[in-house]
Amino acid sequence: MHPPLTLHRHPMCAEIIEEFQKCHIDHPIGKFFGECTELKIKLDRCFRQEVSYIDCITLFCFLFEIHICLVIKP
């Protein structure tokens, strides 16, 4: 299972999402027999990278705010 495949929520994975959706349209029966599995694996990897990227940004912002607080405190 994967999160909703909306392009605006997953800009880093937009190209793979489009390919995956096209595969499902092009292979309405084959998708149940592994026709789109490779794209699904790529999509899962992309979502994991996206989460890792967001986690890194969040951590950076958290550390940066702490640094600012330490500099500003009297």
C-alpha positions, 0 to 999 in steps of 0.5 A, spaced: 500 500 500 502 507 498 499 514 500 495 517 495 498 518 489 497 526 488 503 529 484 502 536 488 504 532 495 510 528 492 513 533 487 520 528 488 516 522 485 512 525 480 515 522 474 514 515 477 507 516 479 505 518 472 509 512 470 505 508 475 498 510 473 499 510 466 502 502 467 495 501 471 491 504 465 495 500 460 495 494 463 488 493 467 488 486 468 496 485 468 497 490 474 494 484 478 499 479 475 505 484 476 506 488 470 507 494 474 511 491 480 518 494 478 514 501 478 511 500 484 518 498 487 521 504 484 515 508 487 516 505 494 523 507 494 522 514 492 517 515 498 522 513 503 527 517 500 522 523 500 521 522 508 528 521 509 529 528 505 523 531 509 526 528 516 533 531 514 530 538 513 526 538 519 532 536 523 536 541 520 531 546 522 530 544 529 538 544 530 538 551 527 533 554 531 536 551 538 543 554 535 539 561 534 536 560 541 543 559 544 546 565 541 540 570 542 540 568 550 543 573 554 
